[in-house]
Amino acid sequence: MFKLENTKKLKTTLLSVSLSTLLATSAFAATKETSVDGAVKYPLKDGKYSSYYVNTQKVKDSNIGRVATEKEIKVWNVDVRPDGTGLPEYDMKEGEVVLGDDGKPKKAEGSVELGNELYDAQCAMCHGDFGSGGKGYPTLAGGSKESLKIQRLNPADEHPNPDTPVRTIGSYWPYATTLYWYVQDSMPFPHPKTLTNSETYAITAYLLSVNNITIDGEELEDEYVLDKEKLMKVVMPNHDGFYPEVDTKDPRDGVKNMTALLSDPKIYGTGTRCMKDCIKEDTNNLLMKINFDLTANANQPMSVERSLPKVEDNSVQPGQADYEASCSACHGNAAIGAPVVGDKNAWAKVTEKGIDKVYHNAINGINAMPPKGGTDLSDEKIKEVIDYMINSSK
């Protein structure tokens, strides 16, 4: 992977502008640079980059830490390329090949069935059953390559398109080999880099199976076992759907290709501009309408009938179910940095400023935690979760 930080001097094309604007723009162009995506590169001045302070201390000749050993580098150098380079053949631990009971290297491989079990235990809480998606987390299965052609249409079109592209592993991801790499390097979210090579093959096999991907024409049933050789044979539906070509042997060539594309004026705004009276059609025809008449049910009088008796289940504490479904991914693992349920000292520190402050931070967000933890729970439900976590940590 690479970062598009290649810069070039700002090129300005001016049409029908005043002389003063021309001079101002020329002065700007002489002192600023722009990245390939058009973002301005500001110079450092008085220790600040734009409005933000930066560390301007000299670090030359500093001696911090030590040179990584060859074994340490080997442990972290686990990138996998689109052509399969880097895919492991054996299970590894701390940079060494794992040996089986027979004393021979243990082959890295995993079945769809094992991947299903691992997914349900470590992935479904965020990505939903069968990769159907979760609150704030991407959908992993479904969609189609054809859906990627769906674009937002002009609302003045005869039939404005309400649909959107569905980007999933099966419809969007170009290479299954880099899917393996992403899972192993970044997942599961609470504790990344904990999956063995075999477990990663298993989860990859499961994700391919729920996206109906075949290998050599064979469907991936529960008993199907995936390994390096088989994964390299996978041809994803959208393998040729990206332009320009950035999967190059030299990453700099990929940057050049992207720069050339984004610098081509022919790909931008070639339509006819309209400043007023743009929509000629009857605007009533532009409304997206429901195909079913809901009048009969929509106008029913309100009812406050509560005929079902309230059943109290004391086996599950208030807030516990919401915690386990939506909050345990972060508050159940110390590696994330959030106070872990059961850690008395951590929660004692959290509650130092009073429970109202804890409620406020949970509802409005604090540090890396988004408002309500990224959930759509009500304020009262969030308070129940907070009470549950505090009471479970005393």
Secondary structure, 3 states (H helix, E strand, C coil): CCCCCCEEECCCCCCCCCHHHHHHHHHHHHHCEEECCCCEECCEECCEECCEECCCCCCCCCCCCCCCCHHHHHHHCCCCCCCCCCCCCECEECCEECECCCCCECECCEEHHHHHHHHHHHCHHHHCHHHCCECCECCCCCCCHHHHHCCCCCCCCCCCCCCCCCCCHHHHCCCHHHHHHHHHHHCCCCCCCCCCHHHHHHHHHHHHHHCCCEECCEECCCCCEECHHHHCCCCCCCCCCCCCCCCCCCHHHHHHHHHHHHCCHHHCCCCCCCCCCCCCCCHHHHCCCCCCCCHHHHCCCCCCCCCCCCCCCCCCCCCHHHHHHHHHHHHCCHHHCCCCCCCHHHHHHHHHHCHHHHHHHHHHCECCECHHHHCCCCHHHHHHHHHHHHHCCC
